[in-house]
Amino acid sequence: MNERDALRMLAIDVPHAGDDAAVVDDLVITTDMLHERTDFPAGTTRYTAGWRAVGASLSDVAAMGARATAAVAVYADEGFDPHELQRFVCGASEVCAAVDAEYVGGDLDVHSEFTTATTAVGDVTDAGPVLRSGASIGEALCVTGEWGRSAAALRLFERDTVESVERANDLFRFTPRVADGVALAPHATAMMDSSDGLARSLHQLAEASGVGFTLDREAVPVHPAVDGVAADADERFELATTFGEDFELVCTVPEDRLHDARAACPAGLTRIGSVVADEEGVTVDGEALPDAGYTHG
């Protein structure tokens, strides 16, 4: 059973499991776990690991259109190297500061593999939480920022030069789109973050809302770093849409709110397609877009 099948099973008993975070009395809360072997390529600094791990949870808060307030983390390793531990906490603290939240502590443990579990909390705005289930036919399909930076980072880590590893760490330290999520909350009808990749996120959003999407391939904003690692245009599009972990936002916006939504987003908001009927599925330039992306398990 993979992660998505497990979530579908658990949704029977835990109905709040279907969105990026749970909402409890106007508080949003989310948790994530990352491991060295699967989430931190060789060359990832502890500073980057702290930033990225806590940033992943803050991204879930952003996807709900909520204001991030605080985060905690579990740090587990074979032992506690003082420098590495301090750098991890520094990264965790600074990604929180980047979105006007606070890193408030966590827990330490001994483990056979460097592992971190993070939790972030936030406050729902007056616009209310934005769920995955509100998209309607005829609305605009939009994304924040640029796509493929994590895929480009992995390729640069693999080159294993001082310059490439330094650039890869920089790319891995994304800014959680908390400000954009808050700005989109009054306008977006459905929203989620892209931890599993754009293509998979579109299938998840379509399933939650009972709709389909038509996507314009050329409209997808690709991060410039992808051009330096992709062999051709097809690989460029694949890296931007299926690798995952870019932690941008995917949302649907009514046509009459699109101008205001674009003007409000600090990271930029790009229309990449439209919401269509469920039976049309998820397509790009008229062809089916495979449900491809990152899956745990």
Secondary structure, DSSP 8 states (H G I E B T S, - for coil): --HHHHHHHHTTT-GGGGSSSEEETTEEEEEEEEEHHHHS-TT--HHHHHHHHHHHHHHHHHHTTEEEEEEEEEEEESS--HHHHHHHHHHHHHHHHHTT-EEEEEEEEE-SS-EEEEEEEEEE-TT----SS---TT-EEEEES-B-HHHHHHHHHHH--HHHHHHHHHHH-----HHHHHHHTTT-SEEEE-TT-HHHHHHHHHHHHT-EEEE-GGGS-B-HHHHTT-SSHHHHHHHHHHS-----EEEEE-GGGHHHHHHH-TT-EEEEEEEE-GGG-EEETTEE----S----
